Amino acid sequence: MSKIQASFQRLQAAGRKALIPFITAGDPDPALTVPLMHALVEGGADVIELGVPFSDPMADGPTIQRASERALAKGMSLRKVLGLVREFRQTDTDTPVVLMGYANPIEAMGQGAFIEAAVAAGVDGVLVVDYPPQECVEFSTAAKAAGLDPIFLLAPTSLDERFAEVARAGSGYIYYVSLKGVTGSASIDLDEVAQRIPQIRAAVGLPVGVGFGIRDAESARCIGELADGVVIGSRIIEEIENSAPDQVTVRVRDFIRGIRSALDQIGETAR
């Protein structure tokens, strides 16, 4: 069983929801990435999604695009991101880390070399936005064989065929995109989410984390009542953008604590 799968099982047994925050590696500075990862854990993160900066992040809205631009300007690369994960693992061997990004850097390194390097660095899962499940069977098979969970996106427009493809290729959890658009845009249709999540669970058989559009404790709580976890990214990046370098880790930690508290209220209400 992977570290991600074990985390979701523990949370489910405790009646708690997974908090999955996203930051971009290297933003606002490479020296702050590992401290920010620790701040996320201190705030209550269960899984960290670490963005690999890319010059053409097609699924990301302007906030995360700016984060990628800042990180690339600081010289970040896929290999340097893996180095940051390795540094994080020196003091945290428990928190699952998922790399989230795009195919080009992986293809440039080579799929096999990437999987080997990611596992060696301490990565637990990988979400490649532009790897459709039906077109990366070899990659997902090799990743799972190496102990790396390949995580896939599902959207409001996904059809039953896509559900079946993700069920075959994916593991760890499903990232359900709660709205039609890019990260950080629009507002969530809770009725639509409530309808789709049971369908996904039944068809795919994996925990469902919901992202895109979650911006505060209230929206996190509403989604947490429906899903197995919440993914929050753009709002954290905004906190980073608006914080002085010497305050950024504290600001991010405190923001995440507020989200964690809201999610834990769900379990308390249920009990």
Secondary structure as the mmCIF struct_conf table of DSSP 4:
data_model
#
loop_
_struct_conf.conf_type_id
_struct_conf.id
_struct_conf.beg_label_comp_id
_struct_conf.beg_label_asym_id
_struct_conf.beg_label_seq_id
_struct_conf.end_label_comp_id
_struct_conf.end_label_asym_id
_struct_conf.end_label_seq_id
HELX_RH_AL_P HELX_RH_AL_P1 LYS A 3 ALA A 13
TURN_TY1_P TURN_TY1_P1 ALA A 14 GLY A 15
STRN STRN1 ALA A 18 THR A 24
TURN_TY1_P TURN_TY1_P2 ALA A 25 GLY A 26
BEND BEND1 ASP A 27 PRO A 28
HELX_RH_AL_P HELX_RH_AL_P2 PRO A 30 GLY A 43
TURN_TY1_P TURN_TY1_P3 GLY A 44 GLY A 44
BEND BEND2 ASP A 46 VAL A 47
STRN STRN2 ILE A 48 GLY A 51
BEND BEND3 SER A 55 SER A 55
TURN_TY1_P TURN_TY1_P4 MET A 58 ALA A 59
HELX_RH_AL_P HELX_RH_AL_P3 PRO A 62 ALA A 73
TURN_TY1_P TURN_TY1_P5 LYS A 74 GLY A 75
HELX_RH_AL_P HELX_RH_AL_P4 LEU A 78 ARG A 89
TURN_TY1_P TURN_TY1_P6 GLN A 90 THR A 91
BEND BEND4 THR A 93 THR A 95
STRN STRN3 VAL A 97 GLY A 101
HELX_RH_AL_P HELX_RH_AL_P5 ALA A 103 MET A 109
HELX_RH_AL_P HELX_RH_AL_P6 GLN A 111 ALA A 121
TURN_TY1_P TURN_TY1_P7 GLY A 122 GLY A 122
STRN STRN4 GLY A 125 VAL A 128
TURN_TY1_P TURN_TY1_P8 VAL A 129 ASP A 130
HELX_RH_3T_P HELX_RH_3T_P1 PRO A 133 GLU A 135
HELX_RH_AL_P HELX_RH_AL_P7 VAL A 137 ALA A 145
TURN_TY1_P TURN_TY1_P9 ALA A 146 GLY A 147
STRN STRN5 ASP A 149 PRO A 150
STRN STRN6 PHE A 152 LEU A 154
TURN_TY1_P TURN_TY1_P10 PRO A 156 THR A 157
HELX_RH_AL_P HELX_RH_AL_P8 ASP A 160 ALA A 169
BEND BEND5 GLY A 172 GLY A 172
STRN STRN7 ILE A 174 VAL A 177
BEND BEND6 LEU A 179 VAL A 182
TURN_TY1_P TURN_TY1_P11 THR A 183 GLY A 184
BEND BEND7 ALA A 186 ALA A 186
HELX_RH_AL_P HELX_RH_AL_P9 LEU A 190 VAL A 204
BEND BEND8 LEU A 206 LEU A 206
STRN STRN8 VAL A 208 GLY A 211
BEND BEND9 PHE A 212 GLY A 213
BEND BEND10 ASP A 216 ASP A 216
HELX_RH_AL_P HELX_RH_AL_P10 ALA A 217 GLY A 224
TURN_TY1_P TURN_TY1_P12 GLU A 225 LEU A 226
BEND BEND11 ALA A 227 ASP A 228
STRN STRN9 GLY A 229 ILE A 232
HELX_RH_AL_P HELX_RH_AL_P11 SER A 234 GLU A 241
TURN_TY1_P TURN_TY1_P13 ASN A 242 ASN A 242
BEND BEND12 SER A 243 SER A 243
TURN_TY1_P TURN_TY1_P14 PRO A 245 GLN A 247
HELX_RH_AL_P HELX_RH_AL_P12 VAL A 248 ALA A 270
#
